[in-house]
Amino acid sequence: MELPPDLLRQAHYWMRLARALDDRGTFLHKQSMIVGGYFSQIGHEAVSVGAALALGPDDVAAPMHRDLGFYLARGITPRRVLAQFMGRATGVSRGRDANMHGMGDLSFGIVGFISHLPASLPVAAGMAHAFALRGEPRVAMAFYGDGSSSQGLAHETLNWASVFRLPVVFICENNQYAYSTPLSRQMNIADIADRAAGYGMPGVVVDGNDLAAVYRAAHEAVKYARAGGGPTLIECKTMRMRGHAIHDNMAYVPRDLLAEWERRDPIMLLETHMRGMGLLDDAGLAALLAQIEAELDEAQAFAEASPYPDGASVRDGVYA
């Protein structure tokens, strides 16, 4: 099934915007304009954008720190993202945090990222359980990594979701390394999705660098969940192209492995496909990149001009 041209153009824009915003954040961090840690999502654009576009407007999701494309595609603007990174009051967490942590906005169906993975999974399952109990045709989506897939909380949540046939889609972003631990050092199976059979749910393996493959798998899983079929585990095989965080030089990753994945860059793969369909040419790409740079320049100016949070408001919005 070929994806519609409008969907491909939309996905291309969000993926390019996520990549450019990631690069802008890295640049600003090196200028000491971003406080705290910085987490790159380069290499994950097809996963985050493909999954985001498969959801309906009333669905909810718990994305991670490498899902910048998801946040953007669901409606969080570059202005708010850069203000978040700079710890400003106009950021998503209103200056309570300064990176992807805490970037939740329920008006867009986004639950703030919980740093201790995979703690977001039971939250998503809980929301899905509420939808089922209320008879609402809504779906929850949760993201986690290959490392956190070995945590007990992941197993408990997937089992619970399957037992109660909850309308939830689990996206496992297998980017080969849990910080510095390679996949082969934490599990003795080739595909994380094989574990789905043990829970009694469908398990699907897709090329996480292929936007169309991610979208189709997520779309089918969302449709299956909405129809009452229950959860699906989708394993997206990809590669984290930069360190765990900006302080990590990735010395533990073989250079030839990185080079292999660089040749399969998700944006380059999509653009090659779009060129073959006559949907993209050099002039169109140049215009899009110029538009995105202008958007980011304006977003950066907005963030820099935004105030830091008032210390007197430190207790505002505190749940417990």
Secondary structure, 3 states (H helix, E strand, C coil): CCCCHHHHHHHHHHHHHHHHHHHHHHHHHHCCCCCCCCCCCCCCHHHHHHHHHCCCCCCEEECCCCCHHHHHHHCCCHHHHHHHHCCCCCCCCCCCCCCCECCCEHHHCECCECCCCCCHHHHHHHHHHHHHHHCCCCCEEEEEECCHHHCHHHHHHHHHHHHCCCCEEEEEEECCEECCEEHHHCCCCCCHHHHHHHHCCCEEEEECCCHHHHHHHHHHHHHHHHCCCCCEEEEEECCCCCCCCCCCCCCCCCHHHHHHHHCCCHHHHHHHHHHHCCCCCHHHHHHHHHHHHHHHHHHHHHHHHCCCCCHHHCCCCCCC
